[in-house]
Amino acid sequence: MIQLKLGFIGVGGIASGRHIPAFSKIEGVELAGVYDVNENRAKEVADQFAIPFVAKEAAELFKRVDAVIICTPNKFHHEMSVAALEAGVHVFCEKPMAITDAACEDMVNAAEKAKRVLQVGYHYRFKKESQAAKRLIASGGIGDPLVVRVEAMRRRKVPGWGVFTNKSLQGGGCLMDYGCHLLDLALWLLDFPEIESVHGQTYEMVSRDPDQVNQWGLYDATTIDVEDHATAYIKFKNGATMLFETSWAANVPEDKETLSISGTQGGVNVFPYAVNHASQGMMTTTVADWISGESDEGLAQARHFVAACTSGTELIVKPNEARLVSSIIEQIYKQSK
């Protein structure tokens, strides 16, 4: 029995590579239609996944579905989400929520007014290691968190496809595209404590070097107008702090994706998962031989959205939390001008 009819707005790589395959595996979900400004691309994806309807306008799709998955460039997240919610349609919007805090606020208000689900695609929360760390911290396993260290680093991997390097469409570069995932995850693990201050800086020099060395294809170094490196220091009102760094073009030995939290009674490294303690004259590091849960975080995220739409399951990624992530990113950009 069909419980949820889904439409997809924007059918680029993230839609065809992650979201459509994930939702196609869920019982009771019908992939009902697609819309993209590139109609030929929309028809190709519809044929590939046997989706019966290709809309010429987004509004046509809203009339045929219960929920939409928005995978457009970041610039259009706000516009498309609000339009769908006002049409009475549940919304799953890819991250980041929107480019500005004001746009995020509009989306939150539209969801509340329409009484519809608004979920943002921070899929790192659905990783098994993330879920395990959340349980550990919530149970007091490391005491009170004190210092958070986040590194989301790629070595010379500026995306050479799509619109990732176009500020007018994306709003930013590595921070908006990649670092936001780890920033969101860190805040969620801390249970979103109240922020006292944000200090940040972005950098653009490496990706503008005409002597281009890049592992992820070629891009125009003369037109790229987004950052390739960003750092931030965040202080919370409870006294905890976060040291944050992200890049997709760093001159480092290798890619590095780490999130660690030191607390009063222990510490946790999320990737790879390990717990650090000191007691009874010993310092110990405990690793997990096995962690329960879904290994495909994209599928876990999709199932959660369906459950929220059909059964009222409480969202793991709440709209106001995603809004705060966008607000911090906006603050870092403003400080870097």
N, C-alpha and C positions, 0 to 999 in steps of 0.2 A: 504494500500500500504506500502510495506517495504521500509523504508528510510535509515535504518542503520543495518548492519549485525554485531553482536557482538561476540567476542570470549573471553574466560576467561583463563588466565594463572595462575595456582595455584588455587586449588579448596578446600582449607581448610575452617576453620570456618568462616572467614570474607567474603569469596566468597559466600558460601552456606547460611550463616546466614543473610547477609546484601545485597550484591551487586546483586546476581542473582535474589532474590525476588524483589528487587527494579526495576531493568531493565525489568523484566517480566511484570510489570504493565504499561509500557509505550507503547502507541500505535505507530505503525510504526517501532518498534524495533524487530529484529529477533535474538533469542539466537542461534547462528549458530554452535558453537563448543567449546570444552574445551581441555586444555592440562595441565597435571601435571606429574611430575617425577614418581609419584605413579599411574601407569596406572589403577590399580584396583579402587583406590579412584576416578579417573577421570570417570571411567565407572559408578560407583555408583551415582555420582552427575549428570551425563548425564541422567541416567535413572530416577532419582528423579525429574528432571525438564524437561524431554522430550526434551533434547538437542540432535540433530541428529548425531553429529560428534565428535569423540574422536581422537585427533591427537597424533601421536607417537613422533613428534618433533614440537617445536614451529613454525618453518618455514612452516610446513604444514598448520598450522592454519592461518598464515598471508595471505596465498594465497586465503583463503575463506571468509575473513571478511574485514569490513571497519574500525573497531576499536577493541582494546583489553582492557580488564580490568586486570591489573597485581596485583596479590595478593600473590606473592611469599614471602619467607623470605627476609628481607631487603637487604641482600647481593646481591641478583639477580635483584633488581629494575633497576639498571643502565644497566646491560647487556641486559635484556629483553626489556627495554624501547627503547634503542638505536637500537636494532635489528628490533623492530617493526616499528619505525619511518623510518629507512632506507629502509624498505620494503613498505613504503608509507601508513602505517596504523596509524590512530589516537590512542592516548594512554591515558588511565586513569590509573595512578599508585597510589597504596595505599601509605599512609604516612609511614615513612618519605620519602622524595623524593629519597635520597640515603644516604649512610653512610658518604661520604666525600664531601667537597665542589667541589673538582676536578671532581668527578663523576657527580655531579649535573650540573656543567658547560657543560660537554659532552652532557648531556641530553637536556639542553637548546639549544645548538648549533645544535644538531641533529634535533630537532623540527623546528628550524628556517630554516635550510637547506631544510628539507623535506616539509616545509609549511603545517605541520600537527599540530593538537591540542595535547597539552601535559597538562593534568590536574592532580593535586596531591590531594589525598583524605583527605584534612583537612575539614571534614564535620561539625565541630563546627561553621564554618562561616555561615552555612545554618540553624542553629537553629533560631527560631523566635526571641528569646531574643537578640541574637547576631545582627541580622538584625536591630532590633529596636534600639539597642545601637549605631550601625553604623550611622543610620539616625539622631539620637539625637546629636551625636558628630559632624557630618558633618554640621549640621545646626547651630552650635555654642551653643548648649543647655547647655554645661558645661564650655564654654569658652575655654581657652587653657589648654590641659591636662598637669598636673604637675607630679603626682605620680601614678604609677600603682602597684597594689598588686595582685599577682596571687598565688593561692593555689590549687594544684591538688593532693590531699592527699587520700590515701586509707589505712585503718587499716588492716595490716596483710593479704594482698591479692596478694601475689606473684602468677602469673599464673602457675598452676601446670600441664599445658598441652602444647602441641606444642613445639616450639623452643624458647620461650620467654627468657629463662635463658641461652641461648647459644650465647656468644659474637661473635663467628666466623660467625654465620649466621645472627644475628640481629644487631650487632654493638654496642649494649648497652642495658640497662634495662629500668627502669621506665621513664627516661628522653626521650629516643628514642621512647618508646612505648606509653606512656600516657601524660607525661608533654608537649610533643611537640604540642599537640592539643591546650592547653591553651596558650602556648608561641606564637604560630602562631596567635591565635585569638587576643591576646593583641596587637601584632605588627600591625595586620590589622586594628584594631580599632583606633590605633594611626596614621594610614596611613604610616606606615613604615618609621619613621623618621631616619635620618642618625645616626649611632651608633658611640659614642666616645670611649667606653670601655666596656668590659665584664669581670666580675670576677665571678668565680664559683667554686664549690666543689662538689664531689660526695662521697657517703658512701656505704659500702657493708657489714658492720658488722652484722646487724640484721638478714639478710637472711642466713648467714652462721652459725647461732647458731644451734648446733646439736639437741637441745631441741626445735623441730620445732612446732610452733603454727601458723597455716595458714588456712585462710577461703576458699581459692581457690585451694584445693587439695594439694597433696604431690609433692615435688620436691627433688632432691638430693642436700643437703646443702654442700656436699663435692666437687661438680663439678660446681655449679653455679658460673659464672665469670662475672656477670654484676652488675651494681649498683642498690640498692633498694631505694636510697634517693639522692636527688640533690638540691642544692640551687644556686642562681645566683643573682648578682646585675648588672644591665645594665644601663649605663648612655648614654643619647642621646645628640647630639650636640646642640639641642635646649634647653637644660637644664632639660628636663624631665628625670625621673628615673623609673626603674622597680625593684620591689622586687619579686623574683620568688622562689617557692618551690614546689617540687613534690616528691611523694613517693608511693610505693605500699606495703610497709611493716612497716609503721610508728607506733610508740607507742603513739597513740592519741586516744581520747575517741570515735571518729567516723569518717567515711569518710567525706571529706570536699572538695568541688569544688567551688571555688569563684574567681571572677575577678572583681575588683573594680578600678575605675579611679577617682581621685580627680582633678578637674580643677579650674581655676581662678573664675568661675562663678557658679560652682555647681559640683556635682559628680554623678556617675552612678554605681550601682551594677548590673552586668549582670545576675548572677545566685544567688538567684532569682532576677528578674528585679525590680529595684527601682531607682528613681531619687531623689537626695538630693539637696535642695536649701536653701539659707538663705537671706532674704530680708524683708524690712518693719517691722523690729523688730520680725521676725518669722523665725524659722527653720522648714522646711517641708520635708517630705518624701512622694513621690508619687509612688504608685504601679499601675501596669496595670491590669485592670479587664479583658482585652482581647487584644491579639496581633494578627494582621493579618498575614497570611502566611501559609505555609505547616507545619503541626505538625511533620511529619516524615522527619527529615533532610536528612536521607539517600536517600529517594525518591526525595527530592528537589535537592540534589546533582546530582543524576542520570539524572534527567530531564535537568539540566543545561548542563551536558556533552553532552547529545544528541543534544541539541539546538546549542551548540558550534560547533559540528561536522557537523550538517546538515544545519544550518542557519548562521553560523559565529558569533553567540552571543559572546560578549566579556567575557572572563573568569573572574569569581570572584576570583578564586585562580590562580594567574599568576605564571608561572614557576620560574621567578627570585625571587619572594617573598618566595616561598617554598624553593628555594636554600638558601636564607638568614637564614631561620630557621635552616636548616641543618648546615650552617656555624657557627651559634652561638652554637649549640649543640657540634659541633666538637671542638670549642674553650674551652668550659667548660670541656670536656673530657681531652684535652691536659693539662689544668691547674691543673687537679686532679691527674696526674701521679706522 
